[in-house]
Amino acid sequence: MLDKIKSDLKKLANKEKIPLYQSFFKTNPGQYGEGDVFIGVSVPDTRKVAKKYQNVSLKIIKQLLTSKIHEERLCAFEILCFKYEKSSVEKEKRKIYNFCLKNRKGMNNWDLVDLTAPYIIGDFLSNKNKEREILYKLVKSNNLWDKRIAIISTVAFIKNNQFQDTIKISEILLNDSHDLIHKAVGWMLREVGKRDKKILLEFLNKHYKNMPRTMLRYSIEKFPEPERKKYLNSQK
């Protein structure tokens, strides 16, 4: 089955897209995606393959997650999301959640994090306040992707109008140096603001002077222009 999945992905590969993907996901030496290998399969095509093989075992998924090829890891996480979504048994959801955490090493670029973290990790924890401590362990990691998993997982909480963890994790990440974290935190803060602008304003009024510029810009993107300019100009 593993060979069939890989074969189906290769059939959909487009060599002309490889340079674009390599540039987009920063695979050059010293960049965050250094060494990642692409074969040129689009996300929609990868998802089609994942849907076709959504009933494969976790053993097969684990083998895909160790692949050096980005699209094979992407397909593996897509399959995992399909499995999680269709499962109605708590025990099975926990099994998939634990598997995802244990094998998160394969989640080593922002698209893989953003595809998986909210829909498995975040969703599983959305009604389990006591188990959310794992996010605070991840956010204090030295690993870029662990930190992004921590903040992006809170998408699921925000959808349920639960903002406390997003705010706490955002505060922990205020001094992080990586642009991908600045963007992720700003994005989550913006999502909070869509549902409760008062909470976002409280955060901004406390932290805007010391927030990374990108984080601030992302968080106030939906503000009226005069209000947005006020924050940006006040930071100078």
Secondary structure, 3 states (H helix, E strand, C coil): CHHHHHHHHHHCCCHHHHHHHHHHCCCCCCCCCCCCECCCCCHHHHHHHHHHCCCCCHHHHHHHHCCCEHHHHHHHHHHHHHHHHHCCCHHHHHHHHHHHHHCHHHCCCHHHHHHHHHHHHHHHHCCCHHHHHHHHHHHCCCCHHHHHHHHHCCHHHHHCCCCHHHHHHHHHCCCCCCHHHHHHHHHHHHHHHHHCHHHHHHHHHHHCCCCCHHHHHHHCCCCCHHHHHHHHHHHC
